[in-house]
Amino acid sequence: MPREVFAEEIETFLERLDAVAATRVVANEAGEIERIYVTTESTRDDGAIRRAITSALMSQFSLPVDGWRIQIAHFEPTPELENLPECRLARLEETITETLTRAQVELRYDRDGAPKTLIGTAQAPPGQAHRLRTVAAAAIEALRPLAQRSGNKPSLEGLVLMPFAGATVALAAISMASERASLLHVGAAVVSTSEAEAVVSAVLDAVRKPVRPVEKAGGVRPDRRHQIEGLRQHYERLLRREGAPAEMAGPAEMAAPAEMAAPVVTPGPAGPSEPVGVAAPAAQDPDQQLADIRPEREGGAAIVTRDEIRGDAQSAAKAPPRASVEDAFYRRLVATGAPVHIRCRDGYEIPTGVVKEFGTYSLLVEVNGVQELVFKHGIIAIRPYGPLPPETGTPS
């Protein structure tokens, strides 16, 4: 006698097949299978996988399924990262003047029995505080061509010298950014001859470490898009409440329809089965979303009337226009010619550059004597290598 079978049971059974990595069964209200979505890492053709699935369902549950109802998606093969060759320090040159700190690192490695040479250069403002970071940046620049062959872009995340076990150890943190993820590598080296050579050895030790993703503490990060959507809905509620009569003012009700997954029932004389559904997660209160984005201070927010807003607007219109913080920052960079580190959203970085000009949407940056146009919307952070002098005047 045919028995009742549910979608979860079919999914668990199909995932035991050799060619199936994951599966999801979608049924209609009558308990009939509408679609079966399958992901696979197998190189077999879709027809063979469909025949295997239909045969398994028929033999296990006596459940006939048409082949066109089975949708198959293939995983792309994960590219194997090319192992970086073992590099060794051949020459380290440091130049410290009154205007800048410059480092040049020469590395050597063997490929196909022939020696190869890599040279990296970096510069920073003068001072001992930037010396070791400049050496580490030069070592990363030397390793950049090798790292880019495997689709990675290395950048320096942190550098520190610390005492450990009666010796001084150099620790270097290198991030390897690719199209899929950004992985953190940490290397260490004992200071034996000089601190600069130990820093280079720590960088080389970090890039040779196996790739392991770093798990962030603190649980799952909230979805920023949902938080912004909750903020927008909150302000719409405030506008509706302000325009509605007093007796009609109240919080807007937001309800998310619960989606029920119907069970899959084999045909037979048995009676109708009880549907087993999974309710969709309840929507979060927009007020709570707003509180997550910007918590309200203790005592509540200050009440501002429309007359006060109009008065502030009239006084602000009479006052002279105030320059933005962004323009003031760019003006100081252009005026001082201070070297900066620019990081972009797509992983592209300018380790050392000088901002020559800036406009509404872009910056003109000089890198090793070559001018490069960088658009502002793609920049994450601009970090000077030293403190900037305060702005002395205001623009006319």
LINDA-V216331 format. One line per field, one symbol per residue. phi: phi as a letter, one per 30 degrees, with the letter a starting at -180 (. if undefined). burial: I if it has 9 or more other C-alpha atoms within 8 Angstrom, else O. Layout:
phi = ???
burial = ???
//
This chain:
phi = .dcdbcddddddddddddcccabbccbcddicdcbbcbcbcdcdddddddddddddddddchcdbddddcccbcddddddddddddcbdcabbcbcbdcacbbbcccbacbhicdbbbbbbbbaddkddcdddddddddddddeeddddcicbdadcabacbdahibccccbcccccbdcabcccbbbaddccbdddddddddddddddddbdcdddjiddddddddddddddddddddddddddddcdldddbbcddcccddcbddldddddddcbcdddddddedddddddbddddjiddcbdddddddddddddddddcddddddddddddddiddbccccddjdbcdbabdcbbbdbbbcccbhicdbcbdddcccabbddadcddddbcdd
burial = OOOOIIIOOIIOOIIOOOIIIIIOIIIIOOIIIIIIIIIIIOOOOOOOIIIOIIOIIIOOIIIOOOOOIIIIOOOOOOOOOOOOOOOOIOOIOIOIOOOIIIIIIIIIIIOOOOOOOIIIIIIIIIIOOIIIOIIIIIIIIIIIOOIIOOIIIIIIOOIOOOOOOOOIIIIIIIIIIIOOOIIIIIIIIIIOOOIOIIIIIIIIIIIIIOOOOOOOOOOOOOOOOOIOOIIOIIOOIOOOIOOOOOOOIOOOOOOOOOOOIIIIIIOOOOOOOOOOIOOOOOOOOIIOIIIOOOOOOOOOOOOOOOOOIOOOOOOOOOOOOOOOOOOIOIOIIIOOIIIIIIIIOOIOIIIIIIIIOIOOOIIIIIIOOOOOOIIOOIIOOIOIIOOIOOOOOOOO
//
